[in-house]
Amino acid sequence: MGHAGMAATAVRYLRSVGAPTVAEPVEALPRPELRAVADDERAPLDQTEFRRVLGSFATGVTVVTAPATDGPEGDGHEVGGPGSGPAGFACQSFSSLSLDPPLVCFMVGRTSSTWPRIARAGVFCVNVLGAHQGELCRGFAVRGGDKFAGVVFDAAPVTGSPRLAEATAWIDCTIHAVHTGGDHLIVVGRVEALGTGDDETPPLLFHRGRFA
């Protein structure tokens, strides 16, 4: 089942159980400890070959966003300078996780400068991209600059995270848990609200280093 299908299934589930539309306050998580992976943690695998083989698995493409926060200056903010604007990054490592409670997850590099801003917000919105949004994805895949310049979005209904226009689905979440996984973090979100856009729009896929 594709990500859009999983989102639609989750929508039907939440409607059937009468899920609440108002989230409880969430305490922002502190910035995680970031460090290089030690030599004794590395597997005896060639990284280029690892990426080539794993690239055979086609994935959907999302943009994970979070609202602006009043964080400290100079902490690696990427959008519009320190302390300003919403945060977001392109993410293909997104998945549904649990129906009861409704959970999703995504993975982010431990050296990401966008992640601490999402952690401080304590909330995020996963925007599932359509096939026509390749350029939008590329804009969120780069470091630095104002990623939201010229991007049309509104506020997700519960968390206020940016909900990108024309996304095929959106999942509005509060951060539920964060786990370490090698050089990445596994971020688990509790779904507070979600929905789909145009169900006829094909998804944006990433396969062997290219959009499809």
CORKACOR-V969842 format. One line per field, one symbol per residue. ss: DSSP state (A for helix, B for strand, O for the rest). Layout:
# CORKACOR-V969842
ss=???
This chain:
# CORKACOR-V969842
ss=OOAAAAAAAAAAAAAAAOOOOOOOOOOOOOOOOOOOOOAAAOOOOOAAAAAAAAOOOOBBOBBBBBOOOOOOOOOOOOOOOOOOOOBBBBBOOBBBBBOOOOBBBBBBBOOOOOAAAAAAAOBBBBBBOBAAAAAAAAAAAOOOOOOOOOOOBBBOOOOOOBBBOOOOBBBBBBBBBBBBBOOBBBBBBBBBBBBBOOOOOOBOBBBOOBBO
